[in-house]
């Protein structure tokens, strides 16, 4: 029997609600909500043929707003805002195929740290707690050329070259 109309999805093991919303032909289609394992709201927005499509909002596992913007075929595309867990703006601009493309990245103090123009720039990224995560260069929305990556305590984790978002060691891509 085809699932059409309004319905819910639950996990098999724990029977926890993971989605509620509209369906057409067994696929999420229309408005819906996804939930974290703890039962808190994870995402609310629009779906098309089973994928996030249209306007949507993502939430931290305590229901504080994390992202808001537009999806196309499950990927972030168009205008977006990203927030730190304390509600301060982290990024404001545009995504293209799930990559930051045009916009501004701010640190937790509200200072501009990165201006991305057509996916290119030099700047910094931050963990959700405000600690420095990466500083370096970007090309086509991804880490490229020289950069430094840090853990949550701002201890240097990697320093070197990046190619299309991936780390390079001795000319070879590593994960």
C-alpha positions as CSV (number, residue, x, y, z in Angstrom):
1,X,0.0,0.0,0.0
2,X,1.4,3.4,-1.0
3,X,2.0,5.9,1.8
4,X,0.2,9.1,0.9
5,X,-1.0,12.0,3.0
6,X,0.2,12.8,6.5
7,X,2.2,10.2,8.4
8,X,5.0,9.4,10.8
9,X,8.2,7.4,10.9
10,X,9.7,5.7,13.9
11,X,13.0,3.9,14.6
12,X,12.7,0.1,14.6
13,X,14.8,-0.5,17.7
14,X,13.6,2.2,20.1
15,X,10.3,3.2,18.4
16,X,11.3,6.9,18.6
17,X,9.7,9.4,16.3
18,X,12.2,10.5,13.6
19,X,9.9,12.2,11.1
20,X,6.3,13.5,10.7
21,X,4.9,15.2,7.7
22,X,3.5,14.7,4.3
23,X,4.1,11.9,1.8
24,X,3.4,11.1,-1.8
25,X,4.1,7.6,-3.1
26,X,6.0,6.6,0.1
27,X,8.3,9.6,-0.1
28,X,8.5,12.7,2.0
29,X,6.8,15.4,-0.1
30,X,5.5,18.7,1.2
31,X,6.0,20.0,4.7
32,X,7.7,17.9,7.4
33,X,9.7,17.7,10.6
34,X,12.7,15.5,11.5
35,X,13.8,14.8,15.1
36,X,17.1,14.1,16.9
37,X,17.5,10.9,18.9
38,X,16.6,12.8,22.1
39,X,13.2,13.7,20.6
40,X,14.0,17.4,20.0
41,X,13.3,19.1,16.6
42,X,16.2,18.6,14.1
43,X,14.8,20.0,10.9
44,X,11.5,21.6,9.7
45,X,10.8,22.5,6.2
46,X,9.8,21.4,2.7
47,X,10.5,18.1,0.9
48,X,10.2,17.0,-2.7
49,X,10.5,13.4,-3.8
50,X,12.0,12.4,-0.4
51,X,14.7,15.1,-0.3
52,X,14.9,18.4,1.5
53,X,13.8,20.9,-1.1
54,X,12.7,24.5,-0.6
55,X,12.9,26.5,2.6
56,X,14.0,24.8,5.8
57,X,15.5,25.3,9.3
58,X,18.0,23.0,11.1
59,X,18.4,22.9,14.8
60,X,21.0,21.9,17.4
61,X,19.9,18.9,19.6
62,X,18.5,21.4,22.1
63,X,16.3,23.0,19.5
64,X,18.3,26.2,19.1
65,X,18.4,27.4,15.5
66,X,21.5,26.3,13.7
67,X,20.8,27.0,10.0
68,X,18.0,28.5,7.9
69,X,17.8,28.7,4.2
70,X,16.9,27.0,0.9
71,X,17.6,23.5,-0.3
72,X,17.6,22.1,-3.8
73,X,17.6,18.3,-4.1
74,X,18.8,17.8,-0.6
75,X,21.7,20.3,-0.8
76,X,22.1,23.8,0.6
77,X,21.6,26.3,-2.3
78,X,20.7,29.9,-2.2
79,X,20.5,32.3,0.7
80,X,21.5,31.0,4.1
81,X,22.2,32.0,7.7
82,X,24.2,29.9,10.2
83,X,24.2,30.5,13.9
84,X,26.4,29.6,16.8
85,X,24.8,27.6,19.6
86,X,24.3,30.9,21.6
87,X,22.3,32.4,18.7
88,X,24.9,34.7,17.3
89,X,25.4,34.8,13.6
90,X,28.2,32.6,12.2
91,X,27.6,32.9,8.5
92,X,25.4,34.9,6.3
93,X,25.4,34.6,2.5
94,X,24.8,32.0,-0.2
95,X,25.5,28.3,-0.6
96,X,26.1,26.6,-3.9
97,X,25.8,22.7,-4.0
98,X,26.3,22.5,-0.2
99,X,29.4,24.8,-0.2
100,X,29.6,28.4,1.1
101,X,29.8,30.4,-2.0
102,X,29.3,34.1,-1.3
103,X,29.0,35.7,2.1
104,X,30.6,36.6,5.4
105,X,31.8,34.4,8.3
106,X,31.9,35.9,11.8
107,X,33.6,34.7,15.0
108,X,31.7,34.4,18.2
109,X,32.6,38.1,19.1
110,X,30.8,39.2,15.9
111,X,34.0,40.2,14.1
112,X,34.1,39.5,10.4
113,X,36.8,36.8,9.7
114,X,36.1,35.7,6.2
115,X,34.6,37.2,3.1
116,X,33.9,34.6,0.4
117,X,33.4,35.8,-3.1
118,X,32.4,33.2,-5.8
119,X,33.8,30.5,-3.5
120,X,37.2,32.1,-3.1
121,X,38.8,33.8,-0.1
122,X,41.2,33.7,2.8
123,X,39.9,33.5,6.3
124,X,38.8,31.4,9.3
125,X,36.2,28.9,10.4
126,X,35.0,28.2,13.9
127,X,33.7,25.3,15.9
128,X,30.2,25.7,17.4
129,X,31.7,26.7,20.7
130,X,33.5,29.6,19.1
131,X,37.0,28.0,19.1
132,X,39.1,28.4,15.9
133,X,38.6,25.4,13.6
134,X,40.5,26.3,10.4
135,X,42.4,29.3,9.0
136,X,43.6,29.3,5.4
137,X,42.6,29.7,1.8
138,X,39.5,28.8,-0.1
139,X,38.8,28.1,-3.8
140,X,35.4,27.3,-5.3
141,X,34.0,27.1,-1.8
142,X,36.4,24.5,-0.5
143,X,39.7,24.6,1.5
144,X,42.6,24.9,-1.0
145,X,46.3,25.7,-0.8
146,X,47.8,26.5,2.6
147,X,45.8,26.1,5.8
148,X,45.8,25.1,9.5
149,X,43.2,23.0,11.2
150,X,42.5,23.0,15.0
151,X,40.7,20.7,17.5
152,X,38.1,22.0,19.9
153,X,40.8,23.3,22.3
154,X,42.4,25.3,19.5
155,X,45.4,22.9,19.4
156,X,47.0,22.6,16.0
157,X,45.7,19.3,14.4
158,X,47.1,19.8,10.8
159,X,49.1,22.3,9.0
160,X,49.8,22.0,5.3
161,X,48.2,21.9,1.9
162,X,44.5,21.3,0.9
163,X,43.1,20.4,-2.5
164,X,39.3,20.6,-3.1
165,X,38.7,20.4,0.7
166,X,40.9,17.4,1.3
167,X,44.2,17.4,3.2
168,X,47.4,16.7,1.2
169,X,50.6,15.1,2.6
170,X,53.6,14.7,0.3
171,X,51.3,15.3,-2.7
172,X,48.8,12.7,-1.8
173,X,45.2,13.3,-0.5
174,X,44.5,12.0,3.0
175,X,41.2,11.8,4.8
